[in-house]
Amino acid sequence: MEVIISVFVLSTGIIGVFAVINSSMIYSLNASNQQIAVMLAQEGIELTRNIRDNNWAKRKFEMEESGSSSISSFDNFPSGDSNNCRIDKNSIDMNNSKCSNGVNHKKLSLDGNNFYIHGGSPFTKFSRKIEVDFDDSEDTVIITSVVIWNRNGNDFPSIADCNVVNKCVFNKATLTKWGEEL
């Protein structure tokens, strides 16, 4: 009888330890996915800011060389508001060919150097879209970078419903035409 009780107590303890290890691994994986998604959302903002900054640098160079420039800080941005833009390290612009109001493929894949890009294969569990909202005077742009993971299709929730429980994160930034005569 003592042996049976000992085996029961020991097996219950081992099952408990395995349950703790399993839940710990699940929490660790979820935290890792959340951290990657946060970084991808921030990367979307930084890549967009980089386009604006490169336009500003080109404008400044042309102004110094010829005294005039036709370049604006928001060149290569979509014309008008758009909520389906794609951008990655290979993009040099976010013109209308990369932004549309239709369904756009937003799944990210890893390239040979482990950078997340649009296109290619195999796809990862992450999808990203960039929302571009011009103010009325078009002197300011609000950029929202939204990343989802482990979700089917391109079903991005609204920003109000974007949270970790829904496997969605976002980051917002306001870009201005700094350095330009407005």
Secondary structure by P-SEA (a helix, b strand, c coil): caaaaaaaaaaaaaaaaaaaaaaaaaaaaaaaaaaaaaaaaaaaaaaaaaaaaaaaaaaaaaaaacccccccccccccccccccccccccccccccccccccccccbbbbcccccccccccccccbbbbbbbbbcccccbbbbbbbbbcccccccccccccccccccccbbbbbbccccccc
